Amino acid sequence: MALDTSADSPAPLRTISQAMDEYIGRLGAVWVEAEVAQLNRRPGMCFLTLRDLEAKVSMSAKCHVSVLDSCPVPVTAGARVVVQAKPAFYGPNGSLSLDIREIRPAGEGELLAQLERRKQLLAAEGLFEARWKKPLPVLPLGIGLITGRASAAERDVVQNVRLRWPAAPLRVRYSLMQGTECAGGVIDALGELDADPAVDLIVIARGGGSVEDLLPFSDEALVRAVFACATPVVSAIGHEPDTPLLDLVADLRASTPTDAAKRIVPDAAAESEQIAAMRERAQYAMRRLLDRESTALAAVRSRPALARPSVLIDAQAELVTEARDRVRRALGHRLDRAHDEIGHHLARVHALSPLATLQRGYAVARHPDGTVLTSVGDVPEEFSIRLADGHIAARRVSITPTTSDKDPA
C-alpha cells in the first residue's frame, strides 16, 4: 500500500507504523533455519535471538515455554534449529520479531533427537537395566579387544594393560571404527570373541570424535548384539562427555580407552604392595594376639592355685585330718562312755548274780531232780547243796522249822 506523502504533506509516524503492522500481519508463518545466539527463559515465556548460519544477520524471537520444552532435545545457546514462526511487528518501539510456534533440532541436534528416540525405545524394552549387567572377572584369563588398526585407542589399552598386568593375555580384533560399515564390523568381531572360550572379557575401544563419527556405536543392531553377548563387554568409546548407546547397554562404561585398561585388570605393583601391607598387618595382629594370650596365660599361672597346686590339696588334707581327729575323739569318748556303762551293768549283774550271793556265805539246796528247795517240808532224804565253789551231797537227819520271820542267825 503506497502512501501519498511529500515534504509539504508528510505522514505521521503512527501512520507508517500502522501500515507496517498491517503489511507484516498479512504475512503467513514461515520455516526458518538458524542458530540460537541467546536464550532467556522466564516464567511462561522464552526470548531468543536467532542468528543466520552464514551472514551476520540476527533477529529477536519469542515463544511459550511449552513450545521450547516440546523439542526432542534440549535447546541451548549455540544449537542449530528449524523453527516455524510468524513475523510480528511491535508498533510502540518499531521492533520486528518472530513469534515461534514450533522448534525442531537441525544438524547435530537432529541426530541427537534421533538417538534420544532410539534410546527411549530400547530402554522401554529393558536393554539398559542394571539387572542384566554381568560382573567383570577380577583377573581376566583372556581379554578380547575390538578397535581400529594402529589406532591411539589400541595403543592406550594395550600399553596400560601391559603396564598394570604384564601377563594379561590380549586377543585383538580389528574393525572399522567409523562410517557405515563400522557397526557390522564390530558385530562380527564381537561374535568371534564371544564364541572363543578363552576370552572372558571384551573391550570395544575408540578415541574421541564428532557425533557423526560416534553414531555407529548407537546402532540398534550393535546394541542388541552387545545385549545378547554372553561375555561381559566394556565400552570405551570417545571421551567423558560422549555417551553413545553402547555405553548404556555395556556391562561397564569406561570414560576413555585408558580408563578401560585401568578398570579391567588390577595393578600388579599396587596389588603386591597391598599384599605386603596385609601380610604386615596380619603379622602385627598375630603378634598382638600372642602377646595378649601370653599375658593372660602368665596371669593365670601366677595365681596361687596354679603356682602351687598342692595348696588346695594341703588345705583339703588339713580339713580331712581335722575331721578324722574329731571323729576319733568322738568315737573314743563314745567307747569310753560305753565301757563305763558296761562296767556299771556288769557290777549290777555281779551284784544280782546268785553266785555273788553264794560267795557271801549263802547256799542253795536242790532236789535230786534239780529243783530248788524252798521249804523244809520239801526236803527229801537225800539232796544237794550248792556252794560258791562246788556242790555237797547231804542227807536229811532232822528238820527244824523256823518259828519267826527273823533270820535265826
WOKAJO-V751293 format. One record per backbone hydrogen bond with DSSP energy under -1.0 kcal/mol. NH is the residue of the N-H (numbers start at 1). CO is the residue of the C=O. If there is no record, write none. Layout:
nh:NH co:CO
nh:NH co:CO
//
This chain:
nh:5 co:3
nh:6 co:9
nh:16 co:12
nh:17 co:13
nh:18 co:14
nh:19 co:15
nh:20 co:16
nh:21 co:17
nh:22 co:18
nh:23 co:19
nh:24 co:20
nh:25 co:21
nh:27 co:24
nh:30 co:85
nh:32 co:83
nh:34 co:81
nh:35 co:51
nh:36 co:79
nh:37 co:49
nh:38 co:49
nh:40 co:47
nh:42 co:45
nh:46 co:63
nh:47 co:40
nh:48 co:61
nh:49 co:38
nh:50 co:59
nh:51 co:35
nh:52 co:57
nh:57 co:55
nh:59 co:50
nh:61 co:48
nh:62 co:98
nh:63 co:46
nh:65 co:44
nh:68 co:64
nh:69 co:65
nh:70 co:66
nh:71 co:68
nh:78 co:36
nh:79 co:76
nh:81 co:34
nh:82 co:104
nh:83 co:32
nh:84 co:102
nh:85 co:30
nh:86 co:99
nh:88 co:97
nh:90 co:95
nh:94 co:90
nh:95 co:90
nh:97 co:88
nh:98 co:60
nh:99 co:86
nh:100 co:62
nh:101 co:84
nh:102 co:84
nh:104 co:82
nh:106 co:80
nh:109 co:106
nh:111 co:107
nh:112 co:108
nh:113 co:109
nh:114 co:110
nh:115 co:111
nh:116 co:112
nh:117 co:113
nh:118 co:114
nh:119 co:115
nh:120 co:116
nh:121 co:117
nh:122 co:118
nh:123 co:119
nh:124 co:120
nh:126 co:123
nh:127 co:122
nh:129 co:126
nh:132 co:129
nh:133 co:130
nh:143 co:169
nh:144 co:201
nh:145 co:171
nh:146 co:203
nh:147 co:173
nh:151 co:148
nh:155 co:151
nh:156 co:152
nh:157 co:153
nh:158 co:154
nh:159 co:155
nh:160 co:156
nh:161 co:157
nh:162 co:158
nh:163 co:159
nh:164 co:160
nh:165 co:161
nh:168 co:165
nh:171 co:143
nh:173 co:145
nh:175 co:147
nh:182 co:179
nh:185 co:181
nh:186 co:182
nh:187 co:183
nh:188 co:184
nh:189 co:185
nh:190 co:186
nh:191 co:187
nh:192 co:188
nh:193 co:189
nh:194 co:190
nh:195 co:191
nh:199 co:196
nh:200 co:142
nh:202 co:232
nh:203 co:144
nh:204 co:234
nh:205 co:146
nh:206 co:236
nh:214 co:210
nh:217 co:214
nh:218 co:215
nh:219 co:216
nh:223 co:219
nh:224 co:220
nh:225 co:221
nh:226 co:222
nh:227 co:223
nh:228 co:224
nh:234 co:202
nh:235 co:252
nh:236 co:204
nh:238 co:206
nh:246 co:217
nh:247 co:244
nh:249 co:245
nh:250 co:246
nh:251 co:233
nh:252 co:233
nh:254 co:235
nh:260 co:256
nh:261 co:257
nh:262 co:258
nh:263 co:259
nh:264 co:260
nh:265 co:261
nh:268 co:164
nh:271 co:267
nh:272 co:268
nh:273 co:269
nh:274 co:270
nh:275 co:271
nh:276 co:272
nh:277 co:273
nh:278 co:274
nh:279 co:275
nh:280 co:276
nh:281 co:277
nh:282 co:278
nh:283 co:279
nh:284 co:280
nh:285 co:281
nh:286 co:282
nh:287 co:283
nh:288 co:284
nh:289 co:285
nh:290 co:286
nh:291 co:287
nh:292 co:288
nh:293 co:289
nh:294 co:290
nh:295 co:291
nh:296 co:292
nh:297 co:293
nh:298 co:294
nh:299 co:295
nh:300 co:296
nh:301 co:297
nh:302 co:298
nh:303 co:300
nh:306 co:303
nh:307 co:303
nh:308 co:304
nh:311 co:308
nh:314 co:310
nh:315 co:311
nh:316 co:312
nh:317 co:313
nh:318 co:314
nh:319 co:315
nh:320 co:316
nh:321 co:317
nh:322 co:318
nh:323 co:319
nh:324 co:320
nh:325 co:321
nh:326 co:322
nh:327 co:323
nh:328 co:324
nh:329 co:325
nh:330 co:326
nh:331 co:327
nh:332 co:328
nh:333 co:329
nh:334 co:330
nh:335 co:331
nh:336 co:332
nh:337 co:333
nh:338 co:334
nh:339 co:335
nh:340 co:336
nh:341 co:337
nh:342 co:338
nh:343 co:339
nh:344 co:340
nh:345 co:341
nh:346 co:342
nh:347 co:343
nh:348 co:344
nh:349 co:345
nh:350 co:346
nh:351 co:347
nh:352 co:348
nh:357 co:353
nh:358 co:354
nh:359 co:355
nh:361 co:358
nh:362 co:357
nh:364 co:386
nh:366 co:384
nh:367 co:371
nh:370 co:367
nh:373 co:365
nh:378 co:375
nh:383 co:394
nh:384 co:366
nh:385 co:392
nh:386 co:364
nh:387 co:390
nh:392 co:385
nh:394 co:383
nh:396 co:381
//
